[in-house]
């Protein structure tokens, strides 16, 4: 049998306004059906005896989008005073339409749009609150690290050399190539620009001294700190975060193993070195 085209027709049978839906009422055809239904004039019953009927016996396929379009049309007819019901619905179609009717007709609460001054105050307050909260957490973390370091000084046997040298290798020695490359490239750029700026004064030889002083006193230290913080800090965050997610840190506390001594202090000392 040939499939029916998605669509509908409207007819008047006695005192019944009937909409006969045909074809597939799915999300693929929803835009076309929606335009056609919006062009359909809502029938106004001349008397209370007139009723509406949604004949869906010729619908071959329907999904939530099609059921919502039908239910929206039924709601519009009923709002105009036309008592409307469905006809020819199979068990599956009936269940879907009832679910759409149950969850789709609820009135959505209106959300008051805040004024610009209220948005400014809210955003400023949230930013200040976030900075204050982060500052408190950072201060508390530094305090815990300092307390752990003092405990280590009083009790040297708490030091974990294997963990310390492991992080020293990963955060220090293995970071040397990328840091050296970045410092070389930045130094080359500074050298080239320095020569170009000092040439009018005949002071090109001093560009070498300038690069050496900048690299040893300023740029090299800053680049090393930035690269170590970005490279090693992100790795530490991912590693400790995954341990927190798998509740390994809670398990360490249950076993009376201090996470500050085991996880934090070796990494901090390795970064300092």
C-alpha positions as CSV (number, residue, x, y, z in Angstrom):
1,X,0.0,0.0,0.0
2,X,1.2,3.5,-0.8
3,X,2.0,5.7,2.2
4,X,-0.2,8.6,2.8
5,X,1.3,12.1,2.7
6,X,1.6,13.9,6.0
7,X,-1.2,16.4,6.4
8,X,-4.8,16.8,7.4
9,X,-8.2,17.8,6.1
10,X,-11.1,19.6,7.9
11,X,-14.7,18.7,7.3
12,X,-18.0,19.4,8.9
13,X,-20.3,16.4,9.5
14,X,-23.6,17.4,11.1
15,X,-22.7,19.2,14.3
16,X,-19.1,17.9,14.3
17,X,-16.0,19.7,13.1
18,X,-13.6,16.9,12.2
19,X,-9.9,17.2,11.5
20,X,-8.7,14.0,9.7
21,X,-4.9,13.6,10.1
22,X,-3.0,11.4,7.7
23,X,0.5,10.2,7.1
24,X,3.5,10.4,9.4
25,X,3.3,13.1,12.1
26,X,6.9,13.0,13.2
27,X,9.6,15.5,14.0
28,X,10.8,15.4,10.4
29,X,7.4,16.8,9.2
30,X,6.7,19.0,12.3
31,X,7.7,22.3,10.7
32,X,5.5,21.8,7.6
33,X,2.5,20.6,9.8
34,X,3.0,23.4,12.2
35,X,2.8,26.0,9.4
36,X,-0.4,24.4,8.1
37,X,-2.0,24.2,11.5
38,X,-1.2,27.8,12.2
39,X,-3.0,28.8,9.0
40,X,-6.1,26.8,10.1
41,X,-8.8,29.0,11.5
42,X,-10.1,27.9,14.8
43,X,-13.8,26.9,14.4
44,X,-16.2,28.9,16.5
45,X,-19.3,26.8,17.4
46,X,-22.5,28.6,16.7
47,X,-24.3,26.6,19.4
48,X,-23.2,24.4,22.3
49,X,-24.3,21.3,20.4
50,X,-21.3,21.5,18.0
51,X,-18.3,19.4,19.0
52,X,-14.8,18.8,17.6
53,X,-13.2,15.6,16.7
54,X,-9.5,14.7,16.0
55,X,-9.6,11.6,13.7
56,X,-6.2,10.1,13.9
57,X,-7.1,6.7,12.5
58,X,-5.2,7.4,9.3
59,X,-2.0,8.4,11.0
60,X,0.7,5.9,10.1
61,X,3.4,7.1,12.5
62,X,3.5,9.6,15.3
63,X,6.1,10.8,17.8
64,X,6.1,13.4,20.6
65,X,6.3,16.3,18.1
66,X,3.3,15.2,16.2
67,X,1.3,14.4,19.4
68,X,2.2,17.9,20.7
69,X,0.9,19.5,17.5
70,X,-2.4,17.6,17.8
71,X,-2.7,18.4,21.5
72,X,-2.0,22.1,20.8
73,X,-4.8,22.1,18.2
74,X,-7.2,20.4,20.6
75,X,-6.4,23.0,23.3
76,X,-7.0,25.9,20.8
77,X,-10.4,24.4,19.8
78,X,-11.4,23.9,23.4
79,X,-10.4,27.4,24.3
80,X,-12.7,28.6,21.6
81,X,-15.6,26.8,23.3
82,X,-15.6,23.7,21.1
83,X,-15.6,20.4,23.0
84,X,-13.1,18.2,21.2
85,X,-12.1,14.5,21.5
86,X,-9.9,12.0,19.7
87,X,-11.2,9.3,17.5
88,X,-9.5,6.2,15.9
89,X,-6.6,6.2,18.3
90,X,-4.7,3.0,18.8
91,X,-3.4,2.0,22.2
92,X,0.1,3.3,21.5
93,X,-1.1,6.6,20.1
94,X,-3.5,7.1,23.0
95,X,-0.8,6.5,25.6
96,X,1.6,9.0,23.8
97,X,-1.1,11.7,23.5
98,X,-2.1,11.3,27.2
99,X,1.5,11.7,28.2
100,X,1.9,14.8,26.1
101,X,-1.4,16.2,27.5
102,X,-0.3,15.5,31.0
103,X,3.2,17.1,30.7
104,X,2.8,19.5,27.9
105,X,-0.2,21.6,29.0
106,X,1.3,22.8,32.3
107,X,1.6,26.6,32.4
108,X,5.2,27.7,32.6
109,X,6.0,30.1,35.4
110,X,6.9,33.6,34.2
111,X,10.5,34.5,35.1
112,X,10.9,38.1,36.0
113,X,13.8,39.6,34.1
114,X,16.1,41.4,36.5
115,X,16.9,45.0,36.0
116,X,20.3,46.0,34.8
117,X,21.3,47.5,38.1
118,X,20.2,44.2,39.8
119,X,22.3,42.2,37.3
120,X,25.3,44.4,38.0
121,X,24.9,44.1,41.8
122,X,24.4,40.3,41.5
123,X,27.4,39.8,39.2
124,X,29.6,42.0,41.3
125,X,28.5,40.3,44.5
126,X,29.2,36.8,43.1
127,X,32.6,37.9,41.8
128,X,33.6,39.4,45.2
129,X,32.2,36.4,47.1
130,X,34.1,34.0,44.8
131,X,37.4,35.9,45.3
132,X,36.9,36.0,49.0
133,X,36.0,32.3,49.2
134,X,39.1,31.4,47.0
135,X,41.3,33.6,49.2
136,X,40.1,31.8,52.4
137,X,40.6,28.4,50.8
138,X,44.1,29.4,49.6
139,X,45.0,30.7,53.0
140,X,43.8,27.6,54.7
141,X,45.7,25.4,52.2
142,X,49.0,27.4,52.8
143,X,48.4,27.0,56.5
144,X,48.0,23.3,56.2
145,X,51.2,23.0,54.1
146,X,53.1,25.1,56.6
147,X,51.9,23.0,59.5
148,X,52.9,19.8,57.6
149,X,56.3,21.3,56.9
150,X,56.8,22.1,60.6
151,X,55.8,18.6,61.5
152,X,58.3,17.3,59.0
153,X,61.1,19.4,60.6
154,X,60.3,18.1,64.0
155,X,59.8,14.5,62.8
156,X,62.2,13.9,59.8
157,X,61.1,10.3,59.5
158,X,57.8,11.5,58.0
159,X,59.7,12.6,54.9
160,X,59.0,10.4,51.8
161,X,62.1,10.5,49.7
162,X,60.8,8.2,46.9
163,X,57.8,10.4,46.3
164,X,60.0,13.5,46.5
165,X,62.5,12.3,43.9
166,X,59.8,11.0,41.7
167,X,58.1,14.4,41.5
168,X,61.5,16.1,41.3
169,X,62.2,14.1,38.2
170,X,58.8,14.7,36.5
171,X,58.5,18.4,37.5
172,X,62.1,19.3,37.2
173,X,64.4,17.3,35.0
174,X,61.7,16.3,32.4
175,X,60.6,20.0,32.1
176,X,64.1,21.2,31.2
177,X,63.8,20.6,27.4
178,X,60.6,22.6,27.0
179,X,61.7,25.4,29.3
180,X,65.1,25.6,27.5
181,X,63.3,25.8,24.2
182,X,60.9,28.5,25.3
183,X,63.7,30.5,26.9
184,X,65.8,30.2,23.7
185,X,63.0,31.4,21.5
186,X,62.1,34.3,23.8
187,X,65.8,35.2,24.1
188,X,66.2,35.2,20.3
189,X,63.2,37.6,19.9
190,X,64.5,39.9,22.7
191,X,67.9,39.8,21.1
192,X,66.6,40.7,17.6
193,X,64.4,43.5,18.9
194,X,67.2,44.8,21.2
195,X,69.7,45.0,18.3
196,X,67.1,46.9,16.2
197,X,66.5,49.4,19.0
198,X,70.1,49.9,20.0
199,X,71.5,50.2,16.5
200,X,70.8,54.0,16.1
201,X,72.9,54.5,19.2
202,X,75.7,52.2,18.1
203,X,75.2,50.0,21.1
204,X,74.5,46.7,19.4
205,X,77.1,44.8,21.4
206,X,75.2,45.6,24.6
207,X,72.2,43.6,23.4
208,X,74.1,40.4,24.4
209,X,74.5,41.7,27.9
210,X,70.9,42.8,28.0
211,X,69.6,39.3,27.0
212,X,71.9,37.7,29.5
213,X,70.8,39.9,32.4
214,X,67.1,39.7,31.4
215,X,67.3,35.9,31.1
216,X,69.1,35.3,34.3
217,X,67.3,37.8,36.5
218,X,63.8,38.2,35.0
219,X,62.6,36.4,32.0
220,X,64.2,33.0,32.7
221,X,62.8,32.9,36.2
222,X,59.3,34.0,35.1
223,X,59.2,31.5,32.2
224,X,60.4,28.7,34.4
225,X,57.7,29.4,37.0
226,X,55.0,29.8,34.4
227,X,55.9,26.6,32.6
228,X,56.3,24.6,35.7
229,X,53.0,25.9,37.1
230,X,51.2,25.1,33.8
231,X,52.9,21.8,33.1
232,X,53.2,20.3,36.5
233,X,50.3,22.1,38.1
234,X,47.8,20.8,35.6
235,X,49.2,17.2,36.0
236,X,49.0,17.5,39.8
237,X,45.4,18.8,39.6
238,X,44.3,16.0,37.3
239,X,46.0,13.3,39.4
240,X,44.8,14.5,42.8
241,X,41.3,15.3,41.4
242,X,41.0,11.8,40.0
243,X,42.0,10.4,43.4
244,X,39.4,12.6,45.1
245,X,36.7,11.4,42.7
246,X,37.6,7.8,43.3
247,X,37.5,8.5,47.1
248,X,41.2,7.4,47.5
249,X,41.9,10.4,49.6
250,X,39.1,9.5,52.0
251,X,40.5,5.9,52.1
252,X,43.9,7.4,53.1
253,X,42.4,9.3,55.9
254,X,40.6,6.1,57.0
255,X,44.0,4.4,57.2
256,X,45.3,7.3,59.2
257,X,47.6,8.4,56.3
258,X,47.8,12.2,56.1
259,X,47.2,13.3,52.5
260,X,49.3,16.5,53.2
261,X,52.4,14.5,54.1
262,X,51.8,11.9,51.3
263,X,50.5,13.9,48.3
264,X,51.0,17.6,48.9
265,X,54.3,18.1,50.7
266,X,56.5,16.0,48.3
267,X,55.1,17.9,45.3
268,X,55.6,21.3,46.9
269,X,59.2,20.6,47.9
270,X,59.9,19.2,44.5
271,X,58.6,22.4,42.8
272,X,60.6,24.5,45.2
273,X,63.8,22.7,44.4
